[in-house]
Amino acid sequence: MASLAGRLLGLASLASAFVSRDGTGRLPAMGWNSWNEYECNISEGVFITVARQLVDLGLKDLGYEYVNIDDCWSDKELRRDATTGELIPDAEKFPRGIVKVAEEVHSLGLKLGIYSDAGTDTCGGYAGSLGYEELDAATFSKWGIDSEGQDLKYDNCNVPPEWADEYEYIPEEPANNAPPGYDWGTSNTAKRYRVMHDALQRQNRTIQYSLCAWGHAHVERWGNSTGHSWRMWGDIFPAWKGKEKWSWGLMPIVNQASLLWNYTDFGSHNDWDMLEVGNGDLTIEENRSHFALWCALKSALIVGTPLDTLALRKPILDILSNKELIDFNQDPVYGASAMPYKWGNDRPANTSDRDHPAAFWVGTSVKGIHVFLLNTRDTAVNMRAVFAEIPPLKSGGKGYLVHDMWTGEDLGIFRKYFELEVKAHDTAALTITKADGKHPNPRWSPK
Ligand code: GAL
């Protein structure tokens, strides 16, 4: 448990975290990325429209600042310039080059993100950066034009045999053949990601570095000295549970987060993948759970739904615009993720269940203690936040003021517990303070 003064020192207490001097990466990144909805169907127009919509829909003012280009932006055939070796943008998708997109994005006060891969080819089969790290870091930096920040998402496909890891750890199939005590920070995966880290560090600009290593090689154990965030699982898919090919529904991801939430802090964030809010046929309740939990986990908030139709999809826009949840995710004083305080669903703590992950979560912010109650069931259930079970509230008091983060309303003062009906697949999000509105336990943190 860290003291408030310790937390306020912030950067100083994070000796190994990769926090850039200007504060880039201290908090979870917020923005938009093309992959979840557009996959390879991208063009200059998509990103320029998104940038304008981020402003017009009020999302920029809420903190969504990155406009991130994902896979398939370069020329698949030509790959690299024969003379300079630089990556060549696809001239049909980006007729004026990436530079022009950066200019448009920056002119709106937003930041540009780009994508590459720590292998020979990206997952879509475009040129990767392995062996070209210095040149590509310099190229991305050059394309950024001015002093605005940038983001690099660095994927993990097409690793040549000479870079294969000695041992294998894949979180979805957790057979781990490494000897006990093996330091995964010495793995080839860690080395491949570190080469790009070093190249980025040598640029005269700050680049937010998002490792897309899918939880392989226990990236959570070395990610915080290498990047600002690291993907923890396979690709997300807009479904509640289960798996389709290599993509996963929300519940298996939350299950993994139930077990590994504690690797997150200022400057070092587990990345539970980009948001699918507004995509596929997720129900409103499922969309609410997705957003509330990603905020609670302090995962990056990277929207993946088309923005040109978002004004017409008001319930989705409202979810993505929930300021109280965003404030929790971006809290300036408390860096830790929320943690499960009870598993629920009649299960002992710290057990894995890909359909029914931990249901009772607690976190803290400058505003108070926050409780998130996830209903994994297919029917509405009554869920009870019993104060004596919640670590920072255990000591009791004269009663707590319970506030609904979804509606912005105070729900009243309760002495022993607060109970409400949570719809199927919905998540209640509560702020709990003393009856006078003061923080009930400012010294408590999940870590
Ligand atoms: C995957 C990655 C996705 C997306 C895709 C592009 O490896 O996890 O988020 O970037 O590659 O091909």
Residues whose N, C-alpha, C, O or C-beta is under 5 A from the ligand:
A	BS01	GAL	W35 D70 D71 C123 G124 D155 D235
